[in-house]
Amino acid sequence: MPLRPDALDYDDLFPTKRKTAREEESFGRTPFVPGRKHEDVADDSQPVNSTATEVVGPTDSSGTDRPLPNSQLLAETKDPLWRHSHTLSFTALFIFSIVLYVRPYELIPALSSFTSMAFYTGLVLLGVYLITQLSTEGNLTARPREINLVLLIGVAALLSMPLADSPGEAWTKFSDMLLKTMLIFIVLVNVVRTEMRLRLLLLLVLAVSIYLSVNAIDDYRAGLFQLGEAGTIDARIAGRIKGLFENSNDLALHLVTMIPIAIALGLAGRGPIRKLLYLGGAAIMVAAVVVTFSRGGFLGLVAAAFVLARRLARKSKATTTAAMVFALLLFMIFAPGGYGGRISTIFNSAADLTESSTQRTEVLKRSIWVALRYPLFGVGIGNFRYKSPRNLETHNAYTQVAAEMGIAAMVVYIMFLVHPIRRLRLIENESYSKPERRRFYYLSIGLQGSMVGYMVSSFFGAVAYQWYVYYLVGYAVCLHRLFIMKFPPEDYKPGYWEHPFAEKK
């Protein structure tokens, strides 16, 4: 994304109603009509419908007013007073993301007593966002399909509580985890309205990922393991930053989702230094995934690599194939001792006789049985452990949702994962072979790889309520919005181009 737009410009993309022509003139400017220069002083040389609820174009042969095409409506400018309205909201979101990912109270001794920093930062963020959103838009949020789906997940969580074994614990799980991720997702979708804002969030999370990767490799080299010993299939490191990354499987899942984004930014970058930084960072993250010895991370990495190879091969099949073969050879050469043995247990379950593996298999089977036994509302969010052997959580995001909130909730969750990929495919198809859209083309492919990597890796972890995928889906929705504002198609055909922030009629 080498283009340098105005960093914090505000684009009013979520109008609750469109200004009439007379209201447009009241702001000291003419309505937007095709073929007519937009001036600061009203010009009555072309007719407009002063009583309509939409800006209209010239009259047709029958004398009736024609509404402007969507692409022209999207190009309409807004009053400068509106342009910076969400600057504070984005600033608060960026600070919250720093606290969430970096956890500065763990790294800086002077801040060690501020363990609730994320909570209070989130409250400030929500306060600033609500004031800004209500004052400028007149609503709480835009309603693209992803937000509707995440709201349905929240409703399913609430419906699962009354019949839960422990309604209090269900509420705690909902309020402490799922509700927070839902709210920040809504804020992200509404606030990230420029390429620079999206770039800043991506650079932040990539910087954190590289820091985690370097320390993971260093911990493995030094023999600092959470479990097991070097060279064995049980050797597991812990993430240097706790919380989201403390567990080696969760660390691997996160890095798997970041690697395709780094590769995409490297391919889209202009200049060898920028490409080297991004692609070198991706290589470091791949090495970190390896030293986590996470089988779910390995499968997610393979799936993400397959998506990247398949999508990028449209431009150069020979180059992409050669790069994949070269990467595979390097992977096999530099993989640490014992890694091949651990990965082989994916395909030979009899070779994996560890207690943790036996427990995961048993819990997975139980979670499927519970989902089938309680198909409507599940057993309550956060309550699966009451039906599980030895009070264990299911190590599968899909059965986690199905068992705790019902099969319908699992279907909604899967739709929440799949629909952004459809948006990204549209961007990819519309950007292919168009050099001016290069940054959108590569980033859309990178985010597809990230989503698929998450979908595969989350099959081995109870992460449905965690932050990972909500940020990814938010990035995808924002990229789609930025693309159609930058390169508006002639029309948004139902089922093909869905304007994510168009008011529902």
C-alpha positions as CSV (number, residue, x, y, z in Angstrom):
1,M,0.0,0.0,0.0
2,P,2.6,2.6,-1.1
3,L,0.0,5.3,-1.8
4,R,0.2,8.0,0.9
5,P,-3.4,9.3,1.5
6,D,-4.2,11.9,4.1
7,A,-3.4,10.0,7.2
8,L,-6.4,10.8,9.4
9,D,-9.0,12.1,6.9
10,Y,-12.5,11.2,7.8
11,D,-14.8,9.9,5.1
12,D,-18.4,9.9,6.0
13,L,-19.4,6.5,4.6
14,F,-22.4,5.7,6.9
15,P,-25.0,8.4,6.4
16,T,-28.3,7.8,8.1
17,K,-30.0,9.7,5.3
18,R,-28.7,11.5,2.2
19,K,-29.0,15.3,2.2
20,T,-31.5,16.8,-0.1
21,A,-30.4,19.2,-2.8
22,R,-31.6,22.2,-0.7
23,E,-29.7,20.9,2.3
24,E,-26.6,20.6,0.2
25,E,-27.0,24.2,-0.9
26,S,-27.3,25.3,2.8
27,F,-23.7,24.1,3.3
28,G,-22.6,26.6,0.6
29,R,-22.0,24.1,-2.2
30,T,-24.0,22.6,-5.1
31,P,-25.4,19.1,-5.2
32,F,-23.2,16.5,-6.9
33,V,-24.6,15.7,-10.4
34,P,-22.8,14.0,-13.3
35,G,-21.1,16.1,-15.9
36,R,-21.3,19.2,-13.7
37,K,-18.4,20.8,-11.9
38,H,-18.7,20.9,-8.2
39,E,-18.5,24.6,-7.2
40,D,-18.7,26.4,-3.9
41,V,-21.5,28.6,-5.1
42,A,-24.8,27.0,-6.2
43,D,-25.5,26.9,-9.9
44,D,-29.0,26.4,-11.1
45,S,-28.1,25.8,-14.7
46,Q,-29.1,22.1,-14.3
47,P,-32.2,21.0,-12.5
48,V,-32.3,19.2,-9.3
49,N,-35.2,17.9,-7.3
50,S,-35.2,20.1,-4.2
51,T,-37.8,18.0,-2.3
52,A,-36.3,14.5,-2.9
53,T,-34.5,12.6,-0.2
54,E,-31.7,11.7,-2.6
55,V,-29.4,13.8,-4.7
56,V,-30.7,13.5,-8.3
57,G,-29.2,13.9,-11.7
58,P,-30.5,15.6,-14.9
59,T,-34.0,14.8,-16.0
60,D,-34.5,12.1,-18.7
61,S,-36.6,12.3,-21.8
62,S,-39.8,11.8,-19.8
63,G,-39.0,14.8,-17.6
64,T,-38.6,12.8,-14.4
65,D,-35.5,12.9,-12.2
66,R,-33.0,10.0,-12.3
67,P,-31.2,9.0,-9.1
68,L,-27.4,9.0,-9.4
69,P,-25.6,5.7,-9.9
70,N,-24.1,4.3,-6.7
71,S,-20.6,4.9,-8.0
72,Q,-21.4,8.6,-8.4
73,L,-23.0,8.9,-5.0
74,L,-19.9,7.4,-3.5
75,A,-17.8,10.1,-5.1
76,E,-19.7,12.9,-3.4
77,T,-17.6,15.0,-1.1
78,K,-18.5,16.0,2.4
79,D,-18.4,19.2,4.4
80,P,-14.9,19.7,5.9
81,L,-16.5,19.9,9.3
82,W,-17.1,16.2,9.1
83,R,-13.8,15.1,7.7
84,H,-11.8,14.7,11.0
85,S,-14.7,13.5,13.2
86,H,-13.2,10.1,14.1
87,T,-9.6,11.1,14.5
88,L,-9.8,10.8,18.3
89,S,-11.7,7.5,18.0
90,F,-8.9,6.0,15.8
91,T,-6.2,7.3,18.1
92,A,-7.9,5.6,21.1
93,L,-8.3,2.4,19.1
94,F,-4.6,2.4,18.2
95,I,-3.6,3.0,21.9
96,F,-6.0,0.2,22.9
97,S,-4.4,-2.1,20.3
98,I,-1.0,-1.3,21.7
99,V,-2.1,-2.2,25.2
100,L,-3.9,-5.4,24.0
101,Y,-0.9,-6.7,22.0
102,V,2.1,-5.4,23.8
103,R,0.8,-5.4,27.5
104,P,3.2,-2.7,28.5
105,Y,2.6,-3.3,32.2
106,E,4.4,-6.6,31.8
107,L,7.4,-5.1,29.9
108,I,7.9,-1.9,31.9
109,P,8.3,-2.4,35.7
110,A,7.0,1.1,36.4
111,L,3.7,0.1,35.0
112,S,3.4,-3.2,36.7
113,S,0.5,-2.1,38.9
114,F,-1.6,-1.0,35.9
115,T,-2.9,-4.4,35.0
116,S,-6.4,-3.0,34.2
117,M,-4.9,-0.7,31.6
118,A,-6.7,-2.5,28.7
119,F,-10.1,-2.2,30.5
120,Y,-9.9,1.5,31.1
121,T,-8.4,2.3,27.7
122,G,-11.3,0.4,26.2
123,L,-13.8,2.4,28.2
124,V,-12.2,5.6,27.0
125,L,-12.3,4.3,23.4
126,L,-16.0,3.4,23.6
127,G,-16.8,6.8,25.1
128,V,-15.0,8.7,22.4
129,Y,-16.5,6.5,19.7
130,L,-20.1,6.8,20.9
131,I,-20.0,10.6,21.2
132,T,-18.4,10.9,17.7
133,Q,-20.6,8.3,16.0
134,L,-23.8,9.7,17.4
135,S,-23.0,13.3,16.7
136,T,-21.8,12.7,13.1
137,E,-23.8,9.7,12.0
138,G,-26.8,9.6,14.2
139,N,-26.5,5.9,14.8
140,L,-24.5,3.5,16.9
141,T,-22.9,1.6,14.0
142,A,-22.9,0.8,10.3
143,R,-24.5,-2.5,9.5
144,P,-22.4,-4.5,7.0
145,R,-23.2,-8.2,7.1
146,E,-20.2,-9.0,9.3
147,I,-21.5,-6.8,12.1
148,N,-25.0,-8.4,11.8
149,L,-23.4,-11.8,12.1
150,V,-21.3,-10.8,15.1
151,L,-24.4,-9.4,16.8
152,L,-26.2,-12.7,16.1
153,I,-23.3,-14.5,17.8
154,G,-23.8,-12.2,20.8
155,V,-27.6,-12.9,20.8
156,A,-26.8,-16.7,20.8
157,A,-24.5,-16.3,23.7
158,L,-27.3,-14.5,25.7
159,L,-29.9,-17.1,24.8
160,S,-27.5,-19.8,26.0
161,M,-27.3,-18.4,29.5
162,P,-30.7,-19.2,31.2
163,L,-30.3,-23.0,30.8
164,A,-26.6,-23.1,31.5
165,D,-25.3,-25.1,34.5
166,S,-23.7,-21.9,35.8
167,P,-25.5,-18.8,34.4
168,G,-23.1,-16.6,36.4
169,E,-20.1,-18.2,34.8
170,A,-21.7,-17.9,31.4
171,W,-22.2,-14.1,32.0
172,T,-18.6,-13.7,33.1
173,K,-17.3,-15.5,30.0
174,F,-19.6,-13.3,27.8
175,S,-18.8,-10.0,29.5
176,D,-15.1,-10.6,30.0
177,M,-14.3,-12.0,26.6
178,L,-16.9,-12.2,23.8
179,L,-18.6,-8.8,24.5
180,K,-15.2,-7.0,24.5
181,T,-14.2,-8.5,21.2
182,M,-17.6,-7.7,19.6
183,L,-17.4,-4.1,20.7
184,I,-13.9,-3.5,19.5
185,F,-14.7,-5.2,16.2
186,I,-17.6,-2.8,15.7
187,V,-15.4,0.2,16.6
188,L,-12.7,-1.0,14.2
189,V,-15.1,-1.4,11.3
190,N,-16.6,2.1,11.8
191,V,-13.4,4.0,12.5
192,V,-10.7,2.7,10.1
193,R,-11.6,4.8,7.1
194,T,-8.3,5.6,5.3
195,E,-5.5,3.5,4.0
196,M,-3.1,5.1,6.5
197,R,-5.2,4.0,9.4
198,L,-5.3,0.4,8.2
199,R,-1.6,0.5,7.5
200,L,-0.8,1.7,11.0
201,L,-2.8,-1.1,12.6
202,L,-1.1,-3.7,10.4
203,L,2.4,-2.3,11.1
204,L,1.6,-2.4,14.8
205,V,0.6,-6.0,14.8
206,L,3.4,-7.0,12.5
207,A,6.0,-5.3,14.7
208,V,4.6,-7.2,17.8
209,S,4.7,-10.5,15.8
210,I,8.3,-10.0,14.8
211,Y,9.2,-9.2,18.4
212,L,7.4,-12.4,19.5
213,S,9.1,-14.4,16.8
214,V,12.6,-13.2,17.6
215,N,12.2,-14.0,21.2
216,A,10.6,-17.4,20.5
217,I,13.6,-18.4,18.4
218,D,16.0,-17.1,21.0
219,D,14.1,-19.0,23.8
220,Y,14.3,-22.2,21.8
221,R,18.0,-21.8,21.1
222,A,18.6,-21.2,24.8
223,G,16.5,-24.1,25.9
224,L,13.9,-22.1,27.7
225,F,10.8,-24.3,27.4
226,Q,7.4,-24.2,28.8
227,L,7.2,-28.0,28.5
228,G,9.5,-30.8,27.4
229,E,13.2,-30.7,26.3
230,A,15.0,-29.7,23.2
231,G,14.8,-32.3,20.4
232,T,11.7,-34.0,21.7
233,I,8.2,-33.9,20.4
234,D,7.1,-32.3,23.7
235,A,9.5,-29.3,23.5
236,R,7.2,-26.2,23.8
237,I,8.2,-22.6,24.3
238,A,6.0,-19.8,25.7
239,G,5.4,-16.5,24.1
240,R,7.4,-13.6,25.6
241,I,4.2,-11.5,25.9
242,K,1.6,-13.2,28.0
243,G,-2.1,-13.1,27.5
244,L,-2.9,-13.9,23.9
245,F,0.5,-15.4,23.2
246,E,1.5,-17.3,26.3
247,N,0.4,-20.6,25.0
248,S,2.6,-22.0,22.2
249,N,-0.4,-23.1,20.1
250,D,-2.0,-19.7,20.4
251,L,1.3,-18.0,19.5
252,A,1.6,-20.2,16.4
253,L,-2.0,-19.5,15.4
254,H,-1.4,-15.7,15.6
255,L,1.9,-15.9,13.6
256,V,0.2,-18.0,10.9
257,T,-2.4,-15.2,10.4
258,M,0.4,-12.6,10.2
259,I,2.7,-14.3,7.8
260,P,0.5,-13.9,4.7
261,I,-0.1,-10.2,5.5
262,A,3.7,-9.6,5.7
263,I,4.3,-11.4,2.4
264,A,1.5,-9.4,0.7
265,L,2.9,-6.1,1.9
266,G,6.3,-7.2,0.8
267,L,5.1,-8.1,-2.7
268,A,3.1,-4.8,-3.0
269,G,6.0,-2.7,-1.6
270,R,8.0,-0.5,-3.9
271,G,11.7,-0.6,-3.4
272,P,14.1,-3.5,-2.4
273,I,14.5,-2.3,1.2
274,R,10.8,-2.4,1.9
275,K,10.4,-5.7,0.3
276,L,13.3,-7.1,2.2
277,L,11.9,-5.9,5.5
278,Y,8.5,-7.4,5.0
279,L,9.6,-10.7,3.4
280,G,12.4,-11.0,6.0
281,G,9.9,-10.5,8.8
282,A,7.7,-13.2,7.2
283,A,10.7,-15.6,7.2
284,I,11.4,-15.0,10.9
285,M,7.7,-15.6,11.7
286,V,7.8,-18.9,9.8
287,A,10.8,-20.0,11.9
288,A,9.0,-19.0,15.0
289,V,6.0,-21.2,14.1
290,V,8.3,-24.1,13.6
291,V,9.9,-23.7,17.0
292,T,6.5,-23.7,18.7
293,F,6.2,-27.3,17.6
294,S,2.5,-26.6,17.1
295,R,0.8,-29.1,14.8
296,G,-2.2,-26.9,14.4
297,G,0.1,-24.0,13.5
298,F,1.9,-26.2,10.9
299,L,-1.4,-27.2,9.2
300,G,-2.5,-23.6,9.3
301,L,0.8,-22.5,7.7
302,V,0.4,-25.1,5.0
303,A,-3.1,-24.0,4.3
304,A,-2.2,-20.3,4.1
305,A,0.8,-21.1,1.9
306,F,-1.5,-23.1,-0.5
307,V,-3.9,-20.1,-0.7
308,L,-1.1,-17.7,-1.5
309,A,0.4,-20.0,-4.1
310,R,-2.9,-20.6,-5.8
311,R,-3.9,-17.0,-5.9
312,L,-0.5,-15.5,-6.8
313,A,0.0,-18.1,-9.5
314,R,-2.5,-16.2,-11.6
315,K,0.2,-13.7,-12.5
316,S,3.3,-16.0,-12.7
317,K,2.8,-19.7,-12.2
318,A,6.5,-20.6,-12.9
319,T,7.8,-18.0,-10.4
320,T,5.3,-18.9,-7.7
321,T,5.9,-22.7,-8.1
322,A,9.7,-22.1,-7.9
323,A,9.3,-20.0,-4.8
324,M,7.2,-22.6,-3.1
325,V,9.7,-25.4,-3.9
326,F,12.5,-23.3,-2.6
327,A,10.7,-22.4,0.6
328,L,9.8,-26.1,1.2
329,L,13.5,-27.1,0.8
330,L,14.6,-24.4,3.2
331,F,11.9,-25.5,5.6
332,M,13.1,-29.1,5.5
333,I,16.7,-28.2,5.9
334,F,16.4,-25.8,8.8
335,A,13.6,-27.6,10.7
336,P,14.9,-28.4,14.3
337,G,15.4,-32.0,15.4
338,G,12.3,-33.7,16.6
339,Y,10.0,-31.5,14.5
340,G,9.4,-34.1,11.8
341,G,8.5,-36.7,14.5
342,R,6.0,-34.4,16.0
343,I,4.4,-33.5,12.7
344,S,4.2,-37.1,11.8
345,T,1.8,-37.7,14.7
346,I,-0.8,-35.7,12.8
347,F,-1.1,-38.6,10.3
348,N,-0.1,-41.4,12.6
349,S,-2.2,-40.9,15.8
350,A,-0.9,-44.2,17.2
351,A,2.6,-42.6,17.4
352,D,1.3,-39.9,19.7
353,L,0.7,-41.5,23.0
354,T,1.1,-38.4,25.1
355,E,-1.5,-37.7,27.8
356,S,-2.4,-34.3,26.3
357,S,-3.1,-35.8,22.9
358,T,-5.4,-38.5,24.5
359,Q,-7.2,-35.8,26.4
360,R,-7.7,-33.6,23.3
361,T,-9.2,-36.5,21.3
362,E,-11.5,-37.4,24.2
363,V,-12.6,-33.8,24.7
364,L,-13.2,-33.3,20.9
365,K,-15.5,-36.4,20.8
366,R,-17.4,-35.2,23.9
367,S,-17.8,-31.7,22.4
368,I,-19.4,-33.2,19.3
369,W,-21.7,-35.3,21.4
370,V,-22.7,-32.3,23.6
371,A,-23.4,-30.2,20.4
372,L,-25.7,-32.9,19.1
373,R,-27.4,-33.4,22.6
374,Y,-28.1,-29.7,23.0
375,P,-28.5,-28.4,19.4
376,L,-30.6,-25.3,20.0
377,F,-28.9,-23.2,22.7
378,G,-26.0,-25.4,23.8
379,V,-25.0,-25.8,27.4
380,G,-24.2,-22.1,27.9
381,I,-21.2,-20.0,26.9
382,G,-18.2,-21.0,29.0
383,N,-20.1,-24.0,30.4
384,F,-18.8,-26.8,28.3
385,R,-16.3,-27.8,31.0
386,Y,-19.2,-29.0,33.2
387,K,-20.0,-31.6,30.5
388,S,-16.3,-32.4,29.7
389,P,-14.0,-35.0,31.2
390,R,-11.7,-33.4,33.9
391,N,-13.3,-30.0,33.4
392,L,-11.3,-29.4,30.1
393,E,-12.3,-27.0,27.4
394,T,-12.8,-28.3,23.9
395,H,-9.7,-27.7,21.7
396,N,-11.7,-26.7,18.6
397,A,-13.3,-23.3,17.9
398,Y,-16.1,-24.8,15.9
399,T,-17.3,-27.4,18.4
400,Q,-16.7,-24.8,21.2
401,V,-19.4,-22.6,19.6
402,A,-21.7,-25.5,18.8
403,A,-21.5,-27.1,22.2
404,E,-21.8,-23.9,24.2
405,M,-24.2,-21.8,22.1
406,G,-25.9,-24.3,19.7
407,I,-25.5,-25.5,16.1
408,A,-27.2,-22.5,14.6
409,A,-24.6,-20.3,16.4
410,M,-21.8,-22.4,14.8
411,V,-23.3,-21.8,11.4
412,V,-23.4,-18.1,12.0
413,Y,-19.8,-18.2,13.2
414,I,-18.7,-20.0,10.0
415,M,-20.5,-17.4,7.9
416,F,-18.7,-14.7,9.8
417,L,-15.4,-16.4,8.8
418,V,-16.4,-17.1,5.2
419,H,-18.1,-13.9,4.1
420,P,-15.0,-11.7,4.3
421,I,-13.2,-14.0,2.0
422,R,-15.9,-13.4,-0.6
423,R,-15.3,-9.6,-0.2
424,L,-11.5,-10.2,-0.7
425,R,-12.1,-12.3,-3.8
426,L,-14.0,-9.4,-5.3
427,I,-11.1,-7.1,-4.7
428,E,-8.7,-9.6,-6.1
429,N,-10.7,-10.1,-9.3
430,E,-11.2,-6.4,-9.8
431,S,-7.6,-5.6,-9.2
432,Y,-5.9,-8.3,-11.3
433,S,-3.7,-6.9,-14.1
434,K,-4.4,-3.3,-13.0
435,P,-1.1,-1.8,-11.8
436,E,-2.7,1.2,-10.0
437,R,-4.6,-1.3,-7.8
438,R,-1.5,-3.3,-6.9
439,R,-1.6,-2.7,-3.2
440,F,-5.2,-3.8,-2.9
441,Y,-4.6,-6.9,-5.1
442,Y,-1.8,-8.3,-2.9
443,L,-3.3,-7.3,0.4
444,S,-6.6,-9.0,-0.5
445,I,-4.7,-12.2,-1.3
446,G,-2.7,-11.9,1.9
447,L,-5.8,-11.5,4.0
448,Q,-7.4,-14.5,2.3
449,G,-4.4,-16.5,3.3
450,S,-4.7,-15.2,6.9
451,M,-8.3,-16.1,7.1
452,V,-7.8,-19.6,5.8
453,G,-4.8,-20.1,8.1
454,Y,-7.0,-19.1,11.0
455,M,-9.8,-21.4,10.0
456,V,-7.5,-24.4,9.9
457,S,-5.4,-23.6,13.0
458,S,-8.5,-22.8,15.1
459,F,-9.7,-26.4,14.5
460,F,-7.1,-27.2,17.2
461,G,-7.8,-24.4,19.7
462,A,-10.7,-23.0,21.7
463,V,-10.2,-19.5,20.3
464,A,-13.7,-18.6,19.0
465,Y,-14.1,-15.7,21.5
466,Q,-10.5,-14.4,21.3
467,W,-9.3,-11.3,19.5
468,Y,-7.5,-13.0,16.6
469,V,-10.2,-13.4,14.0
470,Y,-12.2,-10.3,14.9
471,Y,-9.3,-8.1,14.0
472,L,-8.7,-10.0,10.7
473,V,-12.4,-9.7,9.7
474,G,-12.3,-6.1,10.6
475,Y,-9.3,-5.6,8.3
476,A,-11.1,-7.3,5.4
477,V,-14.2,-5.2,5.8
478,C,-12.2,-2.0,5.9
479,L,-10.1,-3.0,2.9
480,H,-13.3,-3.7,0.9
481,R,-14.7,-0.3,1.9
482,L,-11.5,1.5,1.0
483,F,-11.3,-0.2,-2.3
484,I,-14.8,0.6,-3.5
485,M,-14.3,4.2,-2.4
486,K,-11.1,4.4,-4.3
487,F,-12.2,2.6,-7.4
488,P,-16.1,2.6,-7.3
489,P,-17.6,0.3,-9.9
490,E,-20.4,1.5,-12.1
491,D,-23.0,-0.3,-10.1
492,Y,-23.3,-2.5,-7.0
493,K,-25.1,-5.5,-8.4
494,P,-27.0,-7.6,-5.8
495,G,-24.9,-10.7,-4.9
496,Y,-21.8,-9.3,-6.5
497,W,-20.8,-5.8,-5.3
498,E,-22.3,-5.3,-1.9
499,H,-21.7,-1.8,-0.6
500,P,-21.0,-2.6,3.0
501,F,-22.2,0.7,4.4
502,A,-25.2,1.4,2.1
503,E,-28.3,2.2,4.1
504,K,-30.7,-0.8,3.9
505,K,-33.9,0.1,2.1
